[in-house]
Each structure stands twice: as structure tokens, then as C-alpha cells.
Amino acid sequence: MHAKMGKLQACNCFSLSLLLVCFFHCTTTLGQPAQAPALPAVAPAKPADAPASSPTPPGPPDVTKILQKAGGFTILIRLLKRTAVADQIKGQLNDTKNGFTLFAPTDAAFSNLKSGTLNSLSDEQKIRLIQFHTLPTYYSLANFQTVSNPLRTQAGDTNPGDYPLNVTSMGNQVNISTGLVNASVSGTVYSDNQLAVYQMDKVLLPLDIFVAKPPVPAPAPAPTKPKAKKTTASSQESSTTTTTPTLVDSDAVRITEQGVFVVSVGVSVLVAALSML
């Protein structure tokens, strides 16, 4: 009897232990957060027909922003915008590989001009003045040592009277002559093998704008042809009267004829007398 009771108690303890183990195991499992699904080790490849993205190429340098950053070019910036030469430079840098060169007078250089100089210019003359400071080719300081004068500017050709510039260079010293102004490059504001901006100590004044041109002589009058004289009836009568021989009185004619007869008779008598000797 006691043996049976001991076995029964042992079975009950085993069952109770088994239930406790199952209870704790289920509680621990339910309390844990679910694990996230594992990510693939390699990202999926892009489709073969997808266009490859390329970086946007930078645009040409903005000359007005360059001058604003440098400082001291307020008047030149205003003229570049007002005359649209800034847009012209930007367009040329887009369309050609020759580059561009700008001679940039400072505000101090403009202030040294005679009072009212800029205001006295027409809009067309202001455009020509700023174009006279620009070259349609990139020039480094070293390039100025080998250039051929005169240089062609945006204002015109190199022919006389068409806004040429003459450059002399020695080392980093570059001097520019317009025929009216002798100026010097006082520093490099910007240079990137496409655009060069050089600081100038004077405003480049072209002869074509700032020197009075001699007045154009008036054309010589055309030679006048002599007027033909009209023949009138009166002139014809006078001409006829002039050429008509003068009429001689008949009595005078008789006297003349008688004189001739007398002379002839006398000569005949004289000849006869001489023959008788």
C-alpha cells in the first residue's frame, strides 16, 4: 500500500514538473519579439535598358559675378548689363572655343574721367566703348608678348579708325595704347584658359568716339555746259546784211571806167612814141 502511494506521488510530481517546464517555455517564446526577415546580401541590378545618369556640365563663367566678387567694379558692371555686352560675352563663351578677354577699368579709373563724359555718350557709343575693352580671344599675360598689333576688339576691325588696340609687353607688365590713352594692366582678376579678366588703371578711350572728326568737304559743283545761242530772225537778217556787198553809185562807176580808159590810152601813146625813136 505504501509502495503504491509512493509511486503515485512520484508520477504526480513528474507531471507537475513537466507542466511547469512547458508553461515557462511558452511564456518565454511569446514574450520575445519576432525577428525581421533577413535582407538580401546583394542589391538587385538595374535593368539593362535604364539610362545612365551623367553630371550636368557647368556653364560658362559669369563675368558680372566675377567682378562683383572681386569688388571695385560697380560702374563697369552697370555698363556691362545696360549695354548687354555681358550677355554677348556669355553667348560667345558658349559658341566658340577661342575664349574671351576683358580689360576691366576700376571705379577709380572711371572717376578720373572728365565730369559728364559717360552721360554725354549715346547708347550706341556706350556699347562701342565697352566693346572696345573686350577681345574675342583668350589671352594670357604671356600671350601678349607675341601678339601682332593692332589687336582686334569687339568694337571693330583692326583697320584705321575701327577701334584697334596696340599692346606692348615686358614680363608681366602689359601696356595698352589707344592713340589717346596709355593704360596698364594692374592685376589679374580672373583667368581659367577660357575667360581672362584684367584690371585696368584707366578707361580705354577710342579715337573714333572721343576725337572730333574733321568736317566732310562739300562736293564740288558739277561743271555747267554753255548754253547754245538761239538763231533769231533778226540775227539772220543782220548776218545777211553784213555779207551783202555795198552798192556803188552808177555815176562813180562810170568815172572809174573812164579813168581807166584814159590811162590805157596814155600808155598806148607812150609806147608808140618810144617805138618811133
C-alpha positions as CSV (number, residue, x, y, z in Angstrom):
1,M,0.0,0.0,0.0
2,H,2.7,2.4,0.9
3,A,4.7,1.4,-2.2
4,K,1.7,2.3,-4.4
5,M,1.2,5.6,-2.7
6,G,4.9,6.4,-3.3
7,K,4.7,5.6,-7.0
8,L,1.6,7.7,-7.4
9,Q,3.2,10.7,-5.7
10,A,6.3,10.3,-7.9
11,C,4.2,10.3,-11.1
12,N,2.3,13.4,-9.9
13,C,5.5,15.3,-9.2
14,F,6.8,14.3,-12.6
15,S,3.7,15.5,-14.4
16,L,3.7,18.8,-12.4
17,S,7.3,19.4,-13.3
18,L,6.6,18.7,-17.0
19,L,3.7,21.2,-16.9
20,L,5.8,23.9,-15.3
21,V,8.5,23.4,-17.9
22,C,6.0,23.7,-20.8
23,F,4.4,26.8,-19.2
24,F,7.7,28.7,-18.8
25,H,8.8,27.7,-22.3
26,C,5.6,29.1,-23.9
27,T,5.8,32.3,-21.8
28,T,9.4,32.9,-22.9
29,T,8.7,32.3,-26.5
30,L,5.6,34.6,-26.6
31,G,7.5,37.4,-24.9
32,Q,10.2,37.6,-27.4
33,P,9.8,40.0,-30.5
34,A,9.6,38.4,-33.9
35,Q,12.8,38.5,-35.9
36,A,12.9,40.7,-39.0
37,P,13.4,38.9,-42.3
38,A,17.0,38.8,-43.5
39,L,17.9,41.3,-46.3
40,P,19.5,40.0,-49.5
41,A,23.2,40.3,-49.4
42,V,23.4,42.0,-52.9
43,A,21.1,44.8,-54.2
44,P,19.2,43.9,-57.3
45,A,20.9,45.1,-60.5
46,K,19.3,47.9,-62.6
47,P,17.6,46.9,-65.8
48,A,19.9,46.9,-68.8
49,D,17.8,49.5,-70.6
50,A,17.8,52.1,-67.8
51,P,19.6,55.3,-69.0
52,A,22.9,56.1,-67.1
53,S,22.7,59.4,-65.2
54,S,25.5,61.9,-66.1
55,P,26.5,65.0,-64.2
56,T,25.3,68.3,-65.7
57,P,28.2,70.1,-67.3
58,P,28.9,73.5,-65.8
59,G,28.0,76.6,-67.8
60,P,30.4,79.3,-68.9
61,P,31.8,81.7,-66.2
62,D,29.6,84.7,-65.4
63,V,31.7,87.9,-65.9
64,T,29.4,90.1,-63.8
65,K,29.5,87.7,-60.8
66,I,33.3,87.5,-61.1
67,L,33.6,91.3,-61.0
68,Q,31.1,91.5,-58.1
69,K,33.1,89.1,-56.1
70,A,36.3,91.0,-56.8
71,G,34.8,94.3,-55.8
72,G,35.5,97.8,-57.1
73,F,33.9,97.4,-60.5
74,T,30.4,98.8,-59.8
75,I,30.3,101.2,-62.8
76,L,31.7,98.6,-65.3
77,I,29.1,96.0,-64.1
78,R,26.3,98.5,-64.6
79,L,27.6,99.3,-68.2
80,L,28.0,95.6,-69.0
81,K,24.4,94.9,-68.1
82,R,22.9,98.1,-69.6
83,T,24.7,97.6,-73.0
84,A,24.1,93.8,-73.0
85,V,27.8,93.2,-73.5
86,A,27.7,90.8,-70.5
87,D,25.2,88.6,-72.4
88,Q,27.3,88.9,-75.5
89,I,30.4,87.6,-73.7
90,K,28.4,84.7,-72.2
91,G,27.0,83.8,-75.6
92,Q,30.4,83.8,-77.2
93,L,31.9,81.6,-74.5
94,N,29.1,79.1,-75.3
95,D,29.5,79.2,-79.0
96,T,33.3,79.3,-79.6
97,K,36.5,77.8,-78.2
98,N,38.5,80.9,-78.8
99,G,37.6,82.3,-75.3
100,F,37.4,85.9,-74.3
101,T,39.4,88.7,-72.7
102,L,38.0,91.7,-70.8
103,F,40.0,94.7,-69.8
104,A,38.2,95.9,-66.7
105,P,38.6,99.6,-65.6
106,T,38.1,100.1,-61.9
107,D,35.6,102.6,-60.3
108,A,38.6,104.8,-59.6
109,A,39.6,104.7,-63.3
110,F,36.1,105.8,-64.3
111,S,36.1,108.6,-61.7
112,N,39.2,110.1,-63.3
113,L,37.3,110.8,-66.5
114,K,36.1,114.3,-67.1
115,S,32.8,115.1,-65.4
116,G,29.9,114.1,-67.6
117,T,31.9,112.0,-70.0
118,L,29.7,108.9,-69.8
119,N,26.4,110.9,-69.7
120,S,27.4,112.7,-72.9
121,L,27.6,109.4,-74.9
122,S,24.7,108.0,-76.8
123,D,23.6,104.4,-76.2
124,E,25.4,103.3,-79.3
125,Q,28.6,105.0,-78.2
126,K,28.4,103.3,-74.8
127,I,28.1,99.9,-76.4
128,R,31.1,100.7,-78.6
129,L,33.1,101.9,-75.5
130,I,32.5,98.7,-73.6
131,Q,33.1,96.5,-76.7
132,F,36.4,98.4,-77.1
133,H,37.5,96.8,-73.8
134,T,36.8,93.2,-75.0
135,L,38.8,90.9,-77.2
136,P,37.2,87.9,-79.0
137,T,40.1,85.6,-78.0
138,Y,41.5,84.4,-74.7
139,Y,44.9,86.0,-73.9
140,S,47.2,85.1,-71.0
141,L,49.7,87.6,-69.9
142,A,52.4,85.6,-71.6
143,N,50.4,85.6,-74.9
144,F,50.6,89.4,-75.1
145,Q,54.4,89.2,-75.7
146,T,53.8,87.5,-79.1
147,V,50.7,89.2,-80.4
148,S,50.6,91.2,-83.6
149,N,49.4,94.8,-83.3
150,P,46.9,96.2,-83.6
151,L,44.5,93.8,-81.8
152,R,41.0,93.3,-83.0
153,T,38.4,94.3,-80.5
154,Q,34.6,93.6,-80.4
155,A,34.0,97.2,-81.3
156,G,35.5,96.8,-84.8
157,D,38.3,95.6,-87.1
158,T,42.0,96.5,-87.0
159,N,41.7,98.9,-89.9
160,P,42.5,102.6,-89.1
161,G,39.5,104.2,-87.4
162,D,37.9,100.9,-86.5
163,Y,38.9,100.8,-82.8
164,P,42.2,99.0,-82.8
165,L,44.4,98.5,-79.7
166,N,48.2,98.4,-79.6
167,V,49.8,96.2,-76.9
168,T,53.4,96.2,-75.6
169,S,54.5,93.7,-73.0
170,M,57.6,93.0,-71.0
171,G,57.3,90.2,-68.5
172,N,54.1,90.6,-66.5
173,Q,53.9,94.3,-67.4
174,V,51.4,94.9,-70.2
175,N,50.8,98.4,-71.6
176,I,47.9,99.3,-73.9
177,S,47.6,102.3,-76.2
178,T,44.5,103.6,-77.9
179,G,46.1,106.6,-79.6
180,L,44.5,108.7,-77.0
181,V,45.2,106.9,-73.7
182,N,48.2,104.9,-72.4
183,A,47.0,102.4,-69.8
184,S,48.5,99.4,-67.9
185,V,47.2,96.1,-66.7
186,S,47.4,96.4,-62.9
187,G,46.4,92.9,-62.0
188,T,44.6,89.7,-63.0
189,V,41.0,89.4,-61.7
190,Y,40.2,86.0,-63.3
191,S,41.8,83.5,-65.7
192,D,40.7,79.9,-66.5
193,N,42.0,79.3,-70.1
194,Q,38.6,80.3,-71.3
195,L,38.0,83.8,-69.9
196,A,40.6,86.3,-68.8
197,V,39.7,89.5,-66.8
198,Y,42.4,92.0,-66.3
199,Q,42.2,95.1,-64.0
200,M,43.0,98.4,-65.8
201,D,44.1,101.6,-64.2
202,K,42.5,103.8,-66.9
203,V,39.4,103.7,-69.1
204,L,40.4,102.9,-72.7
205,L,39.1,105.8,-74.8
206,P,38.9,105.1,-78.6
207,L,39.7,107.9,-81.0
208,D,36.6,107.2,-83.0
209,I,34.4,108.5,-80.1
210,F,36.5,111.0,-78.2
211,V,38.2,112.9,-81.0
212,A,36.2,115.2,-83.2
213,K,36.3,114.2,-86.8
214,P,37.1,116.8,-89.5
215,P,34.0,118.0,-91.4
216,V,33.4,116.3,-94.6
217,P,34.1,118.7,-97.5
218,A,31.1,119.6,-99.7
219,P,31.2,118.0,-103.1
220,A,32.4,120.3,-105.9
221,P,29.7,121.6,-108.1
222,A,29.3,119.9,-111.4
223,P,30.6,121.9,-114.4
224,T,27.8,123.7,-116.3
225,K,27.5,123.3,-120.0
226,P,27.5,126.6,-122.1
227,K,24.0,127.3,-123.4
228,A,23.6,127.1,-127.1
229,K,22.7,130.5,-128.7
230,K,19.5,130.5,-130.5
231,T,19.5,131.9,-134.0
232,T,16.8,134.5,-134.4
233,A,15.3,136.1,-137.5
234,S,16.9,139.5,-136.6
235,S,20.4,137.9,-136.3
236,Q,19.9,136.2,-139.6
237,E,18.9,139.5,-141.3
238,S,21.9,141.3,-139.8
239,S,24.2,138.5,-141.0
240,T,22.7,138.7,-144.5
241,T,23.1,142.5,-144.4
242,T,26.7,142.2,-143.4
243,T,27.7,139.8,-146.1
244,T,25.8,141.7,-148.9
245,P,28.3,143.8,-151.0
246,T,27.8,147.5,-150.8
247,L,26.2,149.0,-153.8
248,V,28.2,151.7,-155.7
249,D,26.6,154.7,-157.3
250,S,26.4,154.2,-161.1
251,D,28.0,157.6,-161.9
252,A,31.0,156.7,-159.8
253,V,31.4,153.5,-161.7
254,R,31.4,155.4,-165.0
255,I,34.0,157.8,-163.7
256,T,36.2,154.9,-162.7
257,E,35.8,153.3,-166.0
258,Q,36.6,156.5,-167.9
259,G,39.8,157.0,-165.8
260,V,40.9,153.5,-166.6
261,F,40.3,154.2,-170.3
262,V,42.3,157.5,-170.2
263,V,45.2,155.7,-168.5
264,S,45.1,153.0,-171.1
265,V,45.2,155.5,-174.0
266,G,48.1,157.4,-172.5
267,V,50.1,154.2,-172.1
268,S,49.5,153.3,-175.7
269,V,50.6,156.7,-176.9
270,L,53.7,156.5,-174.8
271,V,54.6,153.1,-176.1
272,A,54.1,154.2,-179.7
273,A,56.3,157.3,-179.3
274,L,59.1,155.2,-177.8
275,S,58.9,152.8,-180.7
276,M,59.4,155.6,-183.2
277,L,62.7,156.6,-181.6
